Structures are given as C-alpha cells and as structure tokens.
C-alpha cells in the first residue's frame, strides 16, 4: 500500500538514539557514528519496489559522500517473510550493499522516528539533529530516471553549513508492516 512519511520529527529536533544488530548479530548504535559529518538513516526493507527504485541512488550517496554514514533499518524484519533477518544477507549480497543494514525486529526504532513507509529517510547532522526528512529522489518505480535529487541537495547544504531545504517532500513507499498487538 502506497504510504507517505509523517512530519512528527521536525527539522532541528534531536533524533532518537538507537542500538540495533545487523543480520550477523553485530551491534551498531547512533552514538557509534559520532565521527561522521552526518548520518542518513533510511527505514527500508528487502521486498519494497519503492526501495528497489531508489537503491542505486542510496548506494551512490554512500560512495560519493563518505563523510556521511548511511544506515538502513529494516522495521519489517519479523512481519513480512521476504524481510526477515534471515533474508537480509541474501539481499545485501544480491544488491551489493556496502552501507550498514540493521534489523529492528521489535519496531521500537521505527516507532521512535515515527517512520511510516519504506523508504523513509532521515538526514541527521553531526549532532544527530534532523536536517532533512523526505524523499531521496522523485523516482517511484524501478527503471525510472530521477530528475530531482532531494537528498543529495540536502546533504550538500548540510555539508556547506547552510540552512535545511525549505522544500522537504514527503517520502513515498510501501507502508511499514506493523506487528499485531
């Protein structure tokens, strides 16, 4: 189901701390990324076509902006069979992903960020305050070519100590598959 991101975390607000494990069981916390100029946290999953449509852009940003840590977080890990922690290594290898890809099986981090969709990207400055929360590009379907590079523009502004972009178009993607209570 196509869903838009929320506006709960506002620009300038401190991002919620987290410590999660990758599919190998290695822990990574937001505080472990203090030596970067920023952190791009992207709620994503293995099966979502919106993630697939923007994955090459995410990988390009990771390579081109090495002073920004890219962290994918899978909130669907235990709620969708294709997104299980066990399926994450296959996805990482198949898609040649070099950035951190963590599992959020309890969905506590997704809830803390009020993430709504995959992908749902949050660009944090060096002090882990929200600088930009919105779309990576204007692409929605795999194979489409981007004409707007919203995240790259935000990263460039942040690295040049400029103000956050006034336009922060909501991310669009598959709804996060929330656990039943």
C-alpha positions in Angstrom: 0.0 0.0 0.0 1.5 3.4 -1.0 2.1 5.5 2.0 3.6 8.9 2.7 6.0 9.7 5.5 4.9 11.7 8.6 6.1 15.1 9.8 6.4 14.1 13.5 10.2 14.6 13.9 10.8 18.2 12.9 13.9 19.8 11.4 16.3 20.7 14.2 14.9 18.1 16.6 17.2 15.6 18.3 16.9 12.2 16.6 16.1 9.3 18.8 19.1 7.2 19.9 19.2 3.5 18.9 21.3 0.4 19.1 20.4 -2.4 16.7 22.0 -5.5 15.3 22.8 -6.3 11.7 22.0 -9.8 10.3 25.3 -11.1 11.6 24.5 -10.1 15.2 26.9 -7.1 15.2 25.6 -4.1 17.1 25.6 -0.5 15.9 24.3 2.5 17.7 23.8 6.0 16.6 26.4 7.1 19.1 28.9 4.9 17.2 28.6 7.3 14.3 29.7 10.4 16.1 32.8 10.8 13.9 30.8 11.5 10.8 29.6 14.8 9.4 26.1 13.4 9.4 24.0 10.2 9.3 21.5 9.2 6.8 19.0 6.8 8.5 16.7 5.1 6.0 13.9 2.8 7.0 13.9 0.2 4.2 13.2 -3.4 3.6 14.1 -6.2 1.1 10.9 -6.5 -0.9 9.6 -3.0 -1.4 9.5 -1.8 -5.0 10.0 1.8 -3.8 13.2 0.8 -2.1 14.4 -1.1 -5.2 13.6 2.0 -7.3 15.9 4.2 -5.1 18.5 1.6 -4.0 21.1 2.7 -6.6 20.8 6.3 -5.5 21.3 5.3 -1.9 24.4 3.3 -2.8 25.7 6.2 -4.9 25.2 8.6 -2.0 27.0 6.2 0.3 30.0 6.1 -2.0 30.1 9.7 -3.0 29.6 11.2 0.5 31.9 9.1 2.6 31.7 11.7 5.5 28.0 10.7 5.8 27.2 7.4 7.5 24.4 5.6 5.7 22.3 3.2 7.9 19.4 1.2 6.5 17.0 -0.1 9.1 14.6 -2.9 8.4 11.5 -2.5 10.5 9.6 -5.3 8.8 12.1 -8.0 9.9 9.6 -10.3 11.6 6.4 -9.2 9.9 7.0 -10.0 6.2 8.6 -13.2 5.1 10.8 -11.5 2.4 12.1 -9.1 5.0 13.1 -11.5 7.8 16.6 -11.1 9.3 17.5 -14.4 7.7 16.8 -13.0 4.3 18.9 -9.8 4.8 22.3 -11.3 3.9 20.9 -12.6 0.6 19.5 -9.1 -0.2 22.8 -7.4 0.8 24.9 -9.7 -1.4 22.5 -9.7 -4.3 22.2 -5.8 -4.3 25.9 -5.3 -3.4 25.1 -3.1 -0.4 28.1 -1.7 1.4 26.3 0.5 4.0 25.1 -0.6 7.4 21.8 -2.6 7.2 20.2 -3.2 10.6 17.2 -5.1 11.8 14.5 -3.5 14.0 12.5 -6.7 14.9 10.7 -5.0 17.8 10.0 -2.0 15.7 10.9 0.4 18.5 13.2 2.5 16.5 10.7 2.8 13.6 8.1 3.9 16.2 10.6 6.4 17.8 11.2 8.0 14.5 7.5 7.7 13.5 8.6 6.1 10.3 5.6 5.3 8.1 6.9 3.8 4.8 9.9 2.2 3.1 12.0 4.1 2.2 11.6 6.7 4.9 14.9 8.7 5.0 16.1 11.0 7.8 19.3 13.0 7.3 20.8 13.9 10.6 23.6 16.5 11.1 26.8 15.8 13.0 25.0 16.4 16.3 22.2 13.9 15.3 19.5 16.6 14.8 17.1 16.2 11.9 18.3 18.2 9.0 16.0 16.7 6.3 13.2 14.2 6.3 11.8 13.5 2.9 12.3 11.8 -0.4 15.6 10.6 -1.8 14.6 11.4 -5.4 11.5 11.8 -7.4 11.6 8.1 -8.6 8.9 5.8 -7.5 9.2 2.8 -9.9 12.3 0.7 -10.7 13.7 1.7 -14.1 12.5 5.3 -13.9 15.2 8.0 -14.2 15.5 10.7 -11.4 15.1 14.3 -12.3 15.1 15.6 -8.7 17.8 14.6 -6.2 16.3 15.9 -3.0 18.6 14.0 -0.6 21.8 14.9 -2.4 20.8 18.6 -2.4 20.1 18.4 1.4 23.5 16.7 2.0 25.3 19.4 0.1 23.5 22.1 2.0 24.3 20.4 5.3 28.0 19.9 4.5 28.2 23.6 3.5 26.6 24.6 6.8 23.6 26.1 5.0 20.0 26.1 6.2 17.9 22.9 5.7 15.9 22.8 2.4 12.6 24.6 2.7 11.0 22.0 0.5 11.1 18.6 2.1 8.7 16.5 0.0 7.3 13.5 1.9 8.8 10.2 1.2 6.5 7.7 -0.6 6.7 4.0 -0.3 5.2 0.8 0.9 3.6 1.0 4.4 5.7 -0.4 7.2 4.3 -3.8 8.1 3.5 -3.3 11.8 3.2 -6.3 14.2 -0.3 -7.1 15.5 -0.7 -6.4 19.2 
